[in-house]
Amino acid sequence: MKLRVVPVVVSVVASAVLLFGGWFAYQQWAVENPFQHKVSQMEGVKGVQTSITPNQVELNLDLAPDTDFAGLVRQIEADGKKLLGSRELKLTIKDQKSEKLEQVWQGALFPIAQAMENKQYTEITAALEQLEASEAGISAKADMDEKNVYITLTDGQVSKFIILPRIAQAIGVWPNA
């Protein structure tokens, strides 16, 4: 029995297109689009882009000023639990450019980093209250859950949203001992 090459190649290509095309369509229409639509309808979200991989869900968010940032993250995690499964949620917030907020954040970074390192989270609130008192027109808010500390700095119609992981992550390269 002699196999003909063209029909075999055509059937392999057609099978691959159906298999991977079906998987891609499922990812787009049954997972990614409903999740993106749900997040875009949440209060404070002006825009969202999603990227879902087998291990991670990446959200690029554009948020309105004065958004309840920690509440939004909790809502995303709760509403998306069924769609996310065991995937890690990674958030990226679109930066609203403000030189004043950047300078204020740089000034507050050391006491906040020290409080995070020493696990004295009440000092974060004290540092933000001191920042509000020293900087006219700036409002600062901190919230915390079991994984992260969420900080929101607002100056009028511009906000800066910061996520600080409560579990310290190694920075830099350490030589093997």
Phi, psi and chi 1 to 4 in degrees:
 res  aa     phi    psi   chi1   chi2   chi3   chi4
   1 MET       -  128.0  178.1  169.3  153.6      -
   2 LYS  -108.0  124.0 -175.9  175.5  179.5 -177.1
   3 LEU   -82.4  139.3  -67.1  176.5      -      -
   4 ARG   -92.6  130.4  -65.2 -177.3    0.6 -173.2
   5 VAL   -68.2  -44.3  175.5      -      -      -
   6 VAL   -61.5  -50.6  173.4      -      -      -
   7 PRO   -62.3  -36.1  -22.4   31.2      -      -
   8 VAL   -65.8  -46.2  170.4      -      -      -
   9 VAL   -63.6  -43.2  170.0      -      -      -
  10 VAL   -62.4  -43.5  168.5      -      -      -
  11 SER   -69.0  -35.8   64.0      -      -      -
  12 VAL   -66.3  -44.3  167.7      -      -      -
  13 VAL   -64.8  -43.6  169.0      -      -      -
  14 ALA   -63.2  -40.8      -      -      -      -
  15 SER   -63.7  -43.4  -62.8      -      -      -
  16 ALA   -64.1  -42.8      -      -      -      -
  17 VAL   -62.7  -44.0  166.5      -      -      -
  18 LEU   -65.0  -44.0  -75.0  173.3      -      -
  19 LEU   -64.9  -55.2  177.3   65.6      -      -
  20 PHE   -74.2  -31.9  -68.6  113.2      -      -
  21 GLY   -65.9  -40.7      -      -      -      -
  22 GLY   -65.1  -41.4      -      -      -      -
  23 TRP   -63.9  -43.7  178.9   80.2      -      -
  24 PHE   -63.3  -44.0  177.6   76.3      -      -
  25 ALA   -62.4  -42.3      -      -      -      -
  26 TYR   -60.1  -47.5  169.8   76.8      -      -
  27 GLN   -58.5  -43.9  -79.1  -67.3  103.0      -
  28 GLN   -69.9  -52.2  -76.4  -65.1  107.9      -
  29 TRP   -90.5  -26.2  -69.2  -51.3      -      -
  30 ALA  -101.2  -20.0      -      -      -      -
  31 VAL  -119.7  -63.0  177.6      -      -      -
  32 GLU   -69.1  -50.9 -164.2  164.5  -29.5      -
  33 ASN   -63.2  -44.8  -74.6  -12.3      -      -
  34 PRO   -62.6  -39.4  -22.0   30.6      -      -
  35 PHE   -65.8  -45.3 -177.1   65.8      -      -
  36 GLN   -62.2  -41.4 -175.9  170.0  -17.6      -
  37 HIS   -64.2  -43.2  179.3   70.8      -      -
  38 LYS   -62.2  -44.5 -174.1  175.0  -80.7 -162.2
  39 VAL   -66.8  -38.7  171.9      -      -      -
  40 SER   -66.2  -22.3   69.1      -      -      -
  41 GLN   -86.2   -6.8  -60.4  -60.4  -45.9      -
  42 MET   -73.6  149.8  -67.1  178.8 -178.0      -
  43 GLU   -64.7  130.1 -173.4  175.2  -21.4      -
  44 GLY    95.5   -9.7      -      -      -      -
  45 VAL   -91.6  118.5  176.3      -      -      -
  46 LYS   -91.7  -28.8  -65.6 -167.2  -53.7 -173.8
  47 GLY  -162.2  151.2      -      -      -      -
  48 VAL  -147.6  142.1   62.7      -      -      -
  49 GLN  -129.3  136.4  -67.9  178.4  -31.0      -
  50 THR  -117.9  152.0   59.1      -      -      -
  51 SER  -141.9  115.5  174.1      -      -      -
  52 ILE  -113.2  124.5  -61.7  178.7      -      -
  53 THR  -117.3  172.6   63.8      -      -      -
  54 PRO   -60.2  -27.4  -26.6   34.6      -      -
  55 ASN  -107.0  -15.0  -60.9  -32.5      -      -
  56 GLN  -149.4  148.0  173.8  174.9  -63.9      -
  57 VAL  -117.8  119.6  174.2      -      -      -
  58 GLU  -107.4  125.5 -170.4  171.3  -26.0      -
  59 LEU  -115.4  126.7  -73.7  177.5      -      -
  60 ASN  -104.4  111.6  -65.7  -41.1      -      -
  61 LEU  -108.9  141.9  -62.9  171.5      -      -
  62 ASP  -113.3  113.1 -175.8   10.9      -      -
  63 LEU  -108.6  149.5  -59.3  177.6      -      -
  64 ALA   -76.7  151.2      -      -      -      -
  65 PRO   -58.9  151.8  -20.7   29.7      -      -
  66 ASP    63.2   26.0  -70.8  -28.1      -      -
  67 THR   -73.4  139.6  -62.1      -      -      -
  68 ASP   -73.2   90.3  177.7   15.9      -      -
  69 PHE   -63.7  -50.8 -172.9   41.2      -      -
  70 ALA   -63.6  -40.6      -      -      -      -
  71 GLY   -63.3  -38.0      -      -      -      -
  72 LEU   -64.2  -44.4  177.0   67.1      -      -
  73 VAL   -62.7  -42.5  172.3      -      -      -
  74 ARG   -62.7  -40.2  -73.9 -176.3 -162.0  107.6
  75 GLN   -66.1  -41.5 -174.4  179.4    2.7      -
  76 ILE   -61.5  -45.3  -70.0  170.2      -      -
  77 GLU   -65.0  -41.4  -72.2  174.5  -15.8      -
  78 ALA   -70.7  -48.1      -      -      -      -
  79 ASP   -70.2  -30.2  -70.0   -7.0      -      -
  80 GLY   -95.3    4.8      -      -      -      -
  81 LYS   -55.9  -44.0 -167.9  169.2 -151.3  119.7
  82 LYS   -67.0  -41.0 -171.5  168.5   74.6  172.5
  83 LEU   -76.6  -34.0  -68.6  172.3      -      -
  84 LEU   -78.1  -34.8  -62.8  177.0      -      -
  85 GLY    62.7 -129.5      -      -      -      -
  86 SER   -95.7    9.9   63.2      -      -      -
  87 ARG   -70.0  148.4  -65.0  178.7  179.8  112.9
  88 GLU   -79.4  136.8  174.5 -169.8   -0.6      -
  89 LEU   -95.0  122.2  178.8   63.4      -      -
  90 LYS  -118.4  121.5 -179.1 -179.6  177.2 -168.3
  91 LEU  -105.7  137.2  -63.9  174.5      -      -
  92 THR  -126.8  125.6  -54.5      -      -      -
  93 ILE  -102.5  130.3  -50.6  -57.6      -      -
  94 LYS   -62.7  126.4 -178.1  179.0  176.0 -171.1
  95 ASP   -76.1  124.7 -164.9   17.2      -      -
  96 GLN   -92.6  110.0  -60.2  173.7   -2.8      -
  97 LYS   -64.8  122.4  -59.0  -69.5 -177.6 -164.2
  98 SER  -153.4  112.6  169.7      -      -      -
  99 GLU   -62.3  -38.3 -169.4   64.2   34.8      -
 100 LYS   -63.5  -45.7 -177.0  176.9 -179.2 -178.1
 101 LEU   -64.7  -37.0  -75.9  179.6      -      -
 102 GLU   -62.9  -43.4  -72.7  -62.0  -35.5      -
 103 GLN   -66.2  -41.5  -70.6  174.5  -12.2      -
 104 VAL   -62.7  -43.4  166.7      -      -      -
 105 TRP   -64.7  -42.1  173.7 -118.8      -      -
 106 GLN   -61.2  -36.3  -68.4  -57.0  -42.9      -
 107 GLY   -69.9  -31.8      -      -      -      -
 108 ALA   -91.5   -8.8      -      -      -      -
 109 LEU   -62.9  -42.6 -169.6   54.5      -      -
 110 PHE   -64.4  -51.9 -178.3   75.3      -      -
 111 PRO   -63.3  -31.9    5.5   -9.7      -      -
 112 ILE   -71.3  -41.8  -69.3  174.0      -      -
 113 ALA   -63.8  -38.2      -      -      -      -
 114 GLN   -65.7  -42.5 -172.9  175.5   20.9      -
 115 ALA   -63.5  -39.5      -      -      -      -
 116 MET   -65.6  -44.4  -67.1  -72.8  -66.8      -
 117 GLU   -63.3  -39.4 -178.5   67.9   26.1      -
 118 ASN   -87.0   -0.4  -64.0  -31.1      -      -
 119 LYS    56.4   36.5  -62.7 -175.0 -172.9  -43.3
 120 GLN  -110.7   78.3  -63.1  175.9  -18.5      -
 121 TYR   -68.6  -21.1  -59.1  109.8      -      -
 122 THR   -67.7  -23.3   56.0      -      -      -
 123 GLU   -69.7  -22.9  -70.1 -177.1   17.0      -
 124 ILE   -64.9  -46.0  -65.6  172.2      -      -
 125 THR   -61.6  -42.2  -54.8      -      -      -
 126 ALA   -63.2  -41.6      -      -      -      -
 127 ALA   -64.4  -38.8      -      -      -      -
 128 LEU   -71.0  -36.3  -67.7  177.4      -      -
 129 GLU   -64.4  -39.9  -72.1  171.8   -5.3      -
 130 GLN   -65.4  -38.8 -177.2  179.6    6.9      -
 131 LEU   -62.9  -44.9  178.6  126.3      -      -
 132 GLU   -61.3  -38.6  -77.2 -178.0  -36.5      -
 133 ALA   -69.8  -34.1      -      -      -      -
 134 SER   -87.4  -23.1   65.9      -      -      -
 135 GLU  -113.1  112.5  -64.4  -71.5  -25.6      -
 136 ALA   -67.9  134.7      -      -      -      -
 137 GLY    84.2   -3.4      -      -      -      -
 138 ILE   -98.5  130.9  -61.0  -73.4      -      -
 139 SER  -116.4  142.1   67.0      -      -      -
 140 ALA  -132.0  140.9      -      -      -      -
 141 LYS  -141.2  139.2  179.2 -177.2  171.0 -169.3
 142 ALA  -126.2  145.6      -      -      -      -
 143 ASP  -144.3  160.4 -156.9  -14.3      -      -
 144 MET  -145.5  147.7 -176.3  171.8   70.5      -
 145 ASP  -131.2 -168.5   62.9   17.5      -      -
 146 GLU   -69.4  -17.6   61.8  -81.9  -11.8      -
 147 LYS  -108.7  -35.5  -65.9 -175.3  -76.4 -173.7
 148 ASN  -138.2  162.0  -61.1  -49.0      -      -
 149 VAL  -111.6  129.5  174.1      -      -      -
 150 TYR  -109.7  125.8  -54.7   94.8      -      -
 151 ILE  -121.3  134.2  -62.5  175.7      -      -
 152 THR  -123.2  123.1  -56.3      -      -      -
 153 LEU  -110.6  130.6  -58.0  174.3      -      -
 154 THR  -128.6  134.8  -56.0      -      -      -
 155 ASP  -131.6   92.7  179.8   21.7      -      -
 156 GLY    67.2 -114.5      -      -      -      -
 157 GLN   -99.0   13.8  -66.8  -61.7  -44.9      -
 158 VAL  -124.8  134.5 -179.6      -      -      -
 159 SER  -129.2  151.2  -69.3      -      -      -
 160 LYS  -119.8  126.8 -179.6  171.3 -176.8   66.0
 161 PHE  -111.5  127.3  -58.9   96.3      -      -
 162 ILE  -125.3  135.6  -58.3  119.6      -      -
 163 ILE  -114.4  121.8  -57.9  172.8      -      -
 164 LEU  -115.2  117.3  -59.0  171.6      -      -
 165 PRO   -68.2  136.5   13.8  -17.2      -      -
 166 ARG   -72.7  -26.4  -73.5 -177.7   58.0 -172.9
 167 ILE   -91.9  119.9  -61.8  171.1      -      -
 168 ALA   -61.1  139.4      -      -      -      -
 169 GLN  -110.9  143.2  -62.5  175.3   -9.9      -
 170 ALA   -68.3  135.6      -      -      -      -
 171 ILE  -118.4  133.8  -61.0  174.0      -      -
 172 GLY    90.9 -173.5      -      -      -      -
 173 VAL  -112.0  126.5  177.9      -      -      -
 174 TRP  -107.0  132.9  -60.8   96.2      -      -
 175 PRO   -70.1  149.0   22.5  -29.0      -      -
 176 ASN   -72.4  132.0  -66.3  -25.8      -      -
 177 ALA   -85.3      -      -      -      -      -
